[in-house]
Amino acid sequence: MVEATRQKILNAYRHLAVHHGIKGATTAKIAELAGVSEVTLFRYFKDKKALMLTTVQEGRDDFLKFKQASLYSEDLMTDLLNIAKYYIEFSTSHQDILVLYDDTKDPNCDLAIATLDLINQFKAFIIETCEHYQDKAYFKDHEQIEWVANNLIWISLGMTDNGRFDLKYQDPDFYYQ
């Protein structure tokens, strides 16, 4: 029963955050949607920030489970495609984290740091995957790997305006294949 109530509160927060933004997900609205009182909500979560950090931690846990279960297929494109597919599933099931990332403007805020850390873990996994194939001559150097990881992250987050579409990356000689 305790876990069921906790989950109802988390689900209510996620729904409101996705549909009304972080500011629209007030504790009163979360409690109402969850079918509990605000007092009950605060018994489970110290404050709204604790609720948000919990969802980020659950997202991190889900990502780590995926990462640990991932095995190299020995084909770079297959592995990058699997990561991209996972990211689509992740972003669908954790839309509240993406809303939190978009709504958090203060780079020193715990929430911004936690969401950015999750994004950096995703990027590090892409880099790790690409480095696994570096000996197969997919990449000339680590700069190319960083470029692939950054662009995959930027495109996945809908931030293509920040992508590094430098002219040197359009030169076919920059790539081995």
Residue pairs with C-beta under 8 A, 6 or more apart in sequence:
5 34
5 36
5 40
5 44
6 44
8 34
8 35
8 36
9 30
9 31
9 34
9 36
9 40
9 41
9 44
9 45
9 51
10 51
10 54
10 55
10 58
11 34
12 29
12 30
12 31
12 32
12 33
12 34
13 25
13 30
13 51
13 52
13 55
13 96
14 55
14 95
14 96
15 33
16 24
16 25
16 26
16 29
16 30
16 33
17 24
17 25
17 52
17 95
17 96
17 99
17 100
18 95
18 96
18 99
20 29
21 99
21 103
22 52
22 99
22 100
22 103
22 104
23 103
25 48
26 48
27 38
27 41
27 42
27 47
27 48
28 38
30 41
30 48
30 51
31 37
31 38
31 40
31 41
34 41
41 51
45 51
45 54
49 110
49 111
52 96
52 100
52 111
53 110
53 111
53 114
55 94
55 96
55 97
55 100
56 97
56 100
56 111
56 114
56 115
56 118
57 114
58 94
59 90
59 94
59 97
59 118
60 114
60 117
60 118
60 121
62 90
62 93
62 94
63 90
63 118
63 121
63 122
64 121
66 86
66 90
67 121
67 125
70 79
70 82
70 83
70 125
72 79
72 129
72 132
73 79
73 82
76 129
76 130
76 133
76 136
76 138
79 129
79 132
79 133
80 126
80 129
80 130
80 148
80 152
83 125
83 126
83 129
83 152
84 152
84 156
87 122
87 156
91 98
91 156
97 115
97 118
98 157
100 111
100 115
101 112
101 115
101 116
101 119
101 157
104 111
104 112
104 115
105 112
106 112
107 113
107 116
119 153
119 157
122 153
123 149
123 150
123 153
126 148
126 149
126 152
126 153
127 145
127 146
127 149
130 138
130 139
130 145
130 148
130 149
131 142
131 145
133 139
134 145
137 176
137 177
138 176
138 177
139 145
139 148
139 175
139 176
140 174
140 175
140 176
144 174
144 175
147 164
147 169
150 163
150 164
151 163
151 164
153 159
154 160
154 162
154 163
155 163
168 174
